[in-house]
Amino acid sequence: MNSMKKLFPYIKPYTIFAIVGPLLMCIEVAMDLLQPSLMQRIIDEGIAHQDNSYVIQLGLLMLLSAAIGLLGGAGSSIYASKAAVHFSTDIRRDLFHKMERFSSQNTDTFGKGKLITIVTNDIAAIQQALIMTLRVFVRGPLLFVGSVIIVWVTARELFPILLVAIPILIIFIYYFSKKSSALYSNVQKAMDKVNTKLQETLSAIPLIKAFGREDYEKQQFKQTNDSLTNHMLTAEQVVLKLMPMMMLVVNIGIIAGLWFGAIKVNEGTLQVGVILAFINYLNIMMNGLMSSSNVLMQIARAFPSAQRIHQVLETDIEIKEIEHPVPFKKIIGEVEFRDVNFSYSKNGEYVLKNISFTAKQGETIGIIGPTGSGKSTLVKLIPRLYDPDKGVVLIDGIDSKTYALKNLRDSIGFVTQKATLFSGSIQENLQYGKENSTIQEMEEAGQMAVASEFIDRLEGGYSHSLLQGATNLSGGQQQRLSMARAFIRKPSILILDDSTSAIDALSEAKVQQALHQKFPSTTVFIISSKISSVKEADKILVLEDGMLEAIGSHEELLVRSKVYQDIYQSQRAREASRNE
Ligand SMILES: Nc1ncnc2c1ncn2[C@@H]1O[C@H](COP(=O)(O)OP(=O)(O)OP(=O)(O)O)[C@@H](O)[C@H]1O
């Protein structure tokens, strides 16, 4: 309930729709309730006294009330859906904004599949619950209460039947609503799993084919899908059982009404029309209760959804901006790590241990070390994708946390290990690095990244469209383009995380030369597994098991660092065998 309440502010801008919708519904309900009374009068007064003009008059009144009810119902649907659709659109927008600010750790905690289910299914569930609440939740109780009052006033002799039927109906509804809430929560969890599996499979189709694992994946998907089917069936069946059970109670009520009614008619204390009206009102009442119970169930179903949505909206973003950052300043690019320790799991298992080094403005820092030694993690601390658990990262002599995140990140160009490009034109992808960059700037960056040669050959050049995941480019082309996207920012700090792994040695040398010439004052971090990529760096950090094993120039490390010597020897041996 609490999570549902927390979402209430989202309805505020649409209060008018949320008020007009139910008000119009009241008109429809009033007209619905009028009908059996009119019918009773037609039978007991018009037909019984053979007064044709009275019958026609009331018949026309019935038609008119039906038409007014129709208008009320249609208007109510329009306003209720407007309120609910805008309400969910705003929540979806805020969810997206929040997720966009998530740290990698935040995303890992939820899982991408669950996040997708939240933005799609869960939002749909609360939207549906709101529409139903605004329409049916007014209609149901009003029809119910209206019928009870009218039966009390017009057919009091039959009222005891309601006293027995109503509590039974209410117990059924309470029990089923409660049960369905728990069952739909299981449906959502199963849906998360389907989405996660789907996402994983879609991004790995070439791999699945290459390994011939289609059948295995089919089997895996079947398991996940079957589990969803089972949970859905269980939940739906529980809900569907309610209707016949309620019908049974109402039918028994009708039989009782006919039985007692017939006795009273024989005694001359009741008119036939009253029995008919009673049966009608009993049906209306059941419809009222039934639709209220549907809404209750929809709301019950929306509870877990609201909770999950609320959970995302309330998630504490791991990387926080300090309240009073230093005034916006141009960062020149001096980077210092002082006794930095970092752990992903936060259980004391450090991935980086006591890392200390300084990179002066304009220096090139190579980072090398065995796989999993912490190279990528180290550079991710510079733009504050993660914060150290102990120690401090200083940029231009001050703690990186004291900068406004935008100030800090705008000064950094980051080329990630896995080139990530967006669907859209090459131009749009480059402008992702620098908004409104000119074609000349794009060409310059393209040349630096040795990307222009392939871009110029593409149809449309910089306007050439990339498919999702840039699958219409080769791995090397993707890497060049993501480098150009970082270069176009003319950053003070440039991070190249193994970004030349799919690029030939000659092109890599060209990139490094261009960096020297065009970005002499940029501090460059180059992570690579190849000695040749870091050899020329001013300083090379050698990482081993999260620790800084050694630091120095290529020549110094060949003498001082055991790890560096091993890497060097193994690469030389490989080269020699290749040349044989
Ligand atoms: N998001 C994450 N959550 C938990 N652990 C992680 C995460 N990313 C990396 N790790 C762990 O941190 C350690 C260091 O990983 P990192 O990616 O920094 O190594 P690396 O030296 O860059 O490796 P490689 O050369 O293979 O890219 C590894 O043991 C890895 O399993």
The ligand as an SDF file (V2000), in Angstrom:
LIG
                    3D

 31 33  0  0  0  0  0  0  0  0999 V2000
   30.8510   -5.5660  -12.4620 N   0  0  0  0  0  0  0  0  0  0  0  0
   31.6070   -6.4260  -11.7390 C   0  0  0  0  0  0  0  0  0  0  0  0
   31.0800   -7.0280  -10.6610 N   0  0  0  0  0  0  0  0  0  0  0  0
   31.8130   -7.8870   -9.9200 C   0  0  0  0  0  0  0  0  0  0  0  0
   33.0770   -8.2030  -10.1780 N   0  0  0  0  0  0  0  0  0  0  0  0
   33.6680   -7.6410  -11.2320 C   0  0  0  0  0  0  0  0  0  0  0  0
   32.9550   -6.7160  -12.0750 C   0  0  0  0  0  0  0  0  0  0  0  0
   33.7970   -6.3160  -13.0620 N   0  0  0  0  0  0  0  0  0  0  0  0
   34.9680   -6.9470  -12.8440 C   0  0  0  0  0  0  0  0  0  0  0  0
   34.9020   -7.7390  -11.7540 N   0  0  0  0  0  0  0  0  0  0  0  0
   35.9830   -8.5420  -11.1710 C   0  0  0  0  0  0  0  0  0  0  0  0
   37.0490   -7.6670  -10.8450 O   0  0  0  0  0  0  0  0  0  0  0  0
   38.2910   -8.2310  -11.1860 C   0  0  0  0  0  0  0  0  0  0  0  0
   39.0780   -7.2590  -12.0740 C   0  0  0  0  0  0  0  0  0  0  0  0
   38.3620   -7.0970  -13.2770 O   0  0  0  0  0  0  0  0  0  0  0  0
   38.8570   -6.0950  -14.3970 P   0  0  0  0  0  0  0  0  0  0  0  0
   37.8300   -6.0920  -15.4780 O   0  0  0  0  0  0  0  0  0  0  0  0
   39.2030   -4.8160  -13.7800 O   0  0  0  0  0  0  0  0  0  0  0  0
   40.1730   -6.8320  -14.8700 O   0  0  0  0  0  0  0  0  0  0  0  0
   41.0800   -6.5200  -16.1250 P   0  0  0  0  0  0  0  0  0  0  0  0
   42.4790   -6.5470  -15.6280 O   0  0  0  0  0  0  0  0  0  0  0  0
   40.6420   -5.3230  -16.8390 O   0  0  0  0  0  0  0  0  0  0  0  0
   40.8100   -7.8190  -16.9850 O   0  0  0  0  0  0  0  0  0  0  0  0
   40.9160   -8.0150  -18.5880 P   0  0  0  0  0  0  0  0  0  0  0  0
   42.3370   -7.8460  -18.9800 O   0  0  0  0  0  0  0  0  0  0  0  0
   40.4810   -9.4360  -18.7510 O   0  0  0  0  0  0  0  0  0  0  0  0
   39.9950   -7.0390  -19.1890 O   0  0  0  0  0  0  0  0  0  0  0  0
   38.0110   -9.5500  -11.8500 C   0  0  0  0  0  0  0  0  0  0  0  0
   38.2300  -10.5640  -10.8860 O   0  0  0  0  0  0  0  0  0  0  0  0
   36.5420   -9.5060  -12.1960 C   0  0  0  0  0  0  0  0  0  0  0  0
   35.9610  -10.7560  -12.0420 O   0  0  0  0  0  0  0  0  0  0  0  0
  1  2  1  0
  2  3  1  0
  2  7  2  0
  3  4  2  0
  4  5  1  0
  5  6  2  0
  6  7  1  0
  6 10  1  0
  7  8  1  0
  8  9  2  0
  9 10  1  0
 10 11  1  0
 11 12  1  0
 11 30  1  0
 12 13  1  0
 13 14  1  0
 13 28  1  0
 14 15  1  0
 15 16  1  0
 16 17  2  0
 16 18  1  0
 16 19  1  0
 19 20  1  0
 20 21  2  0
 20 22  1  0
 20 23  1  0
 23 24  1  0
 24 25  2  0
 24 26  1  0
 24 27  1  0
 28 29  1  0
 28 30  1  0
 30 31  1  0
M  END
$$$$
